Amino acid sequence: MKDMIKKIVEMDLEAQKLYEQNLSEKDNLEKVIEEEKKEIIDKHLNEAKKIVAEKETELKKDAESEWEKNEKSRADALEKLQKDYEENCDKWVDSIVQRVLS
């Protein structure tokens, strides 16, 4: 009987050890999972930041190119208006004076 009680106590102690080991392993696994989760999030966040930076650079280039094209178009239109003014200024003044006096 004593041996049986002793065995039961030993088995209980061993079961408690196994339980504590399992708890410890569970805690360790949770820490590992949390670290891996953080690493994955950080990795994807860094990739997203890189993509955003590349897109921003691309959009800035496109905007600058569009601005330069618009600026050239504006300069060409201004030059044409200036040329028309120089060629037709006297005619326009005469026409306006003629209409006012008529």
C-alpha positions as CSV (number, residue, x, y, z in Angstrom):
1,M,0.0,0.0,0.0
2,K,2.8,2.4,0.9
3,D,4.5,1.7,-2.4
4,M,1.3,2.4,-4.2
5,I,0.8,5.7,-2.5
6,K,4.4,6.6,-3.1
7,K,4.0,5.8,-6.8
8,I,0.8,7.8,-7.0
9,V,2.6,10.8,-5.3
10,E,5.5,10.4,-7.7
11,M,3.2,10.2,-10.7
12,D,1.4,13.3,-9.4
13,L,4.7,15.2,-9.0
14,E,5.7,14.1,-12.5
15,A,2.3,15.2,-13.9
16,Q,2.7,18.6,-12.2
17,K,6.2,18.9,-13.8
18,L,4.8,18.0,-17.2
19,Y,2.0,20.5,-16.7
20,E,4.5,23.3,-15.7
21,Q,6.7,22.4,-18.7
22,N,3.7,22.6,-21.0
23,L,2.7,26.0,-19.5
24,S,6.3,27.2,-20.0
25,E,6.4,25.9,-23.6
26,K,3.0,27.5,-24.2
27,D,4.3,30.9,-22.9
28,N,7.5,30.5,-25.1
29,L,5.4,29.6,-28.1
30,E,3.2,32.6,-27.6
31,K,6.3,34.8,-27.3
32,V,7.7,33.3,-30.5
33,I,4.4,33.7,-32.3
34,E,4.2,37.3,-31.2
35,E,7.7,38.0,-32.3
36,E,7.1,36.4,-35.7
37,K,3.9,38.3,-36.0
38,K,5.7,41.6,-35.3
39,E,8.4,40.7,-37.8
40,I,5.9,39.9,-40.5
41,I,4.0,43.2,-39.8
42,D,7.2,45.2,-39.8
43,K,8.3,43.5,-43.1
44,H,5.1,44.2,-44.8
45,L,5.0,47.8,-43.4
46,N,8.5,48.4,-44.7
47,E,7.6,47.0,-48.1
48,A,4.5,49.2,-48.2
49,K,6.6,52.3,-47.2
50,K,9.0,51.4,-50.0
51,I,6.2,51.1,-52.6
52,V,4.7,54.4,-51.4
53,A,8.1,56.2,-51.7
54,E,8.6,54.8,-55.2
55,K,5.0,55.8,-56.2
56,E,5.6,59.3,-54.7
57,T,8.8,59.7,-56.7
58,E,7.0,58.5,-59.9
59,L,4.0,60.8,-59.3
60,K,6.4,63.8,-58.6
61,K,8.2,63.1,-61.9
62,D,4.8,62.8,-63.8
63,A,3.6,66.1,-62.2
64,E,6.8,67.9,-63.0
65,S,6.7,66.6,-66.6
66,E,3.0,67.7,-66.9
67,W,3.9,71.1,-65.4
68,E,6.8,71.6,-67.9
69,K,4.5,70.6,-70.8
70,N,1.8,73.1,-69.6
71,E,4.5,75.8,-69.1
72,K,5.7,75.3,-72.6
73,S,2.2,75.4,-73.9
74,R,1.6,78.6,-72.0
75,A,4.8,80.1,-73.3
76,D,3.9,79.2,-76.9
77,A,0.5,80.7,-76.5
78,L,2.0,83.9,-75.0
79,E,4.5,84.1,-77.8
80,K,1.7,83.7,-80.4
81,L,-0.4,86.3,-78.7
82,Q,2.6,88.7,-78.6
83,K,3.3,88.0,-82.3
84,D,-0.4,88.6,-83.2
85,Y,-0.4,91.8,-81.2
86,E,2.8,93.1,-82.9
87,E,1.4,92.3,-86.4
88,N,-2.2,93.5,-85.8
89,C,-1.9,96.3,-83.2
90,D,-2.3,99.1,-85.6
91,K,-5.1,97.4,-87.5
92,W,-7.0,96.8,-84.2
93,V,-6.5,100.4,-83.0
94,D,-7.7,101.7,-86.3
95,S,-10.7,99.3,-86.3
96,I,-11.7,100.4,-82.8
97,V,-11.3,104.1,-83.5
98,Q,-13.4,103.6,-86.7
99,R,-16.2,101.9,-84.8
100,V,-16.2,104.5,-82.1
101,L,-16.4,107.3,-84.6
102,S,-19.0,105.7,-86.8
